[in-house]
């Protein structure tokens, strides 16, 4: 997806959120890998990933990218984090969610979806992904109410979860890019 975005002239940052990929350094006394995260109501390192998104946005703003041109996207829990970030930051022009869910690792999205207002949002869901296929129906109905019927879009894929859908369904990347061009 990154290469396809770049080919269209769309800049992007694809960060490793805390505890994922090569992002494994953490402050002393906190877990450094996602497998060690223990979500609870007082402190949830998954939910705290919104700070990582905020840091990316601040980085881009320092590079003179206007906040109104910075969309957010994510897969699985990253999508939940992206939605929660966008719900609190109305300058975010659009959100793309791959395999959205109502609660991945206690990162709850229903209220964030209700708070997301009058901006484009894209759901990308695979039919064989039971959890996401089921829960995205509910979130999508919230999206049509909060974002508006014309702003809520859904792309269905045959198989996969999260970014794996892009490997299994070769037509997804062009569909996502077309949506970005004309949400």
N, C-alpha and C positions, 0 to 999 in steps of 0.2 A: 504494500500500500504506500509506503514511504517513497519508493522509486516512482510510482505512478503519480503521486502528489507533486513531486519535484519536476517530473516531466511536464506537468500542467502549469508549472510556475507557482505552485502553492508551497510556501515554506512550512516546516513542521519541526517539532521537537518530539522525540519518542523517548521519554525518560524511563529509566528503571525506577519505579517507585520503591520506597524504602523496603528493604528486605528481599527485593526481587533482582534477578539478573546479576549484574556486577555491583549493585548498590547494597553492599553488605557491611559497611562501616556504620556503627551506631554510637551514640553517646554512651559513656560508661554506665553500666547497670541496666541498660535496655537491650532487648533482643535485637540481633543483627540480621536474622533471617526470618522470612515469613512463616516458616514451619514452627518457629518458636513463639509466634504471636499468640497471646491468649486474650481474645476479645472479652471485655467486660463492660459494664455500664459506666464505670469511672474512667477507664482508659482503654482505648481501642486503637492499636497501632494501624489497623486497616483504615479506620475512619480518620486517623491523623494524617493519612496520605493526602488529604486536602491541602495540607501545608506544603507538600511537595508540588502540587499543581500550582499553588499560589507562588511558590518560588520560581517555577518556570514562567509564569505570567510576568512576574517582576523582572526576570532576566530579559524577556522579550521587550518589555517596556523600556528598560535601560538601553536596549538596542534601537529605540525609537519606533517600535512597532506599536500601533495604537491598540489599546485594550479592546476596542470595538471590533477589531479584525481578528481577535484570537478566539477561535472555536476550541472546544474541548471534546475529546473522544476517549473511549476506554472499552475494554473487554472484561467481562466477568466482574470482579470486585472493582476493577479500574473504571468500569462504566458507572458503577454506583457512586464511586468517588467523584467522577466527572459530573454526574448529575447533581450531587449534593453541592459541589463547588459552584456550578452554574446557577443553582437555585438561589444562592446567596450573593451572586455577582451578576446583576442584570445587564452589564455591559457585554457579557458573553453572547455572541450573536447566534450560535447554534451548538447543538450537542449531537454526537453520534454514539449510540450504545450498541455494542456487540454482545449478544447473549445477556440482555439485562435480566435482573432478578429483583425481587422485593427485599431480600436480605441475604447478602453474601457476607459471611463472617461478621454478622451483626452490624453491617453497614446498611441501615434501613433506608429505602428509597420512596415509599408511598408519600410521605409528607413533602419530601423534596420535589416529587413530581407534581404534587398539588401546588407547590409554591412557584414552580417554573412557569413563567407567564409569557404568552404571546410572542414566542420565538420558535424558529424551526427546531424540530427534534426528530432524529431518525433512529428507529429500532431495526436492528439486523438480527434475525432469529432463525435458527435451524429447526426444522420439523422434528428431527430425531433427538433434540435436546429437551427432554421432558420438563425439567425444572424451568428453564428459561421460556420454553414455548407456552407453558401454563401461566407462569407469573407475568410474562410480558403482555398477555391479553389484558390483565387487570391494569398494569401500568399504562398500557396504550390507551385504555379507556379514560384513565385520569389525564393523560396527555391531551387527548382530544378536547377535554373540558378546560384544562388550564392553559395549554398553549394555543388551542383553537383547532378546529377540524382541518383547516387548510395548512396548519403548521406541523401537524403530527403525521409522520410517514412511517411505513413499515415495509421492509424488504424481507421476504422469506427465502431461506436457502434449504436445500435438501438435507445437508448433514454438517456436523461439526459443532464445536463450542468455542466461543471467543474468537481469537484470531485464526484458529484452525479452520474456521469456515472459509477463510480466504484461500486456503490451499485446496480444499475439497470442492469448492464452487467457483470456478474460474470466472464466471460472469459477474461475481459480486463486486470486484474492484471497479469495473466500469460503471456499474449501477450506483455505487457510492459516490464516485466522482461526478456522475451526472446529477445526482441529488445535491451535492455541494454547489455545483454550478447553478442549479435552479431548485432551491428547496421549496 
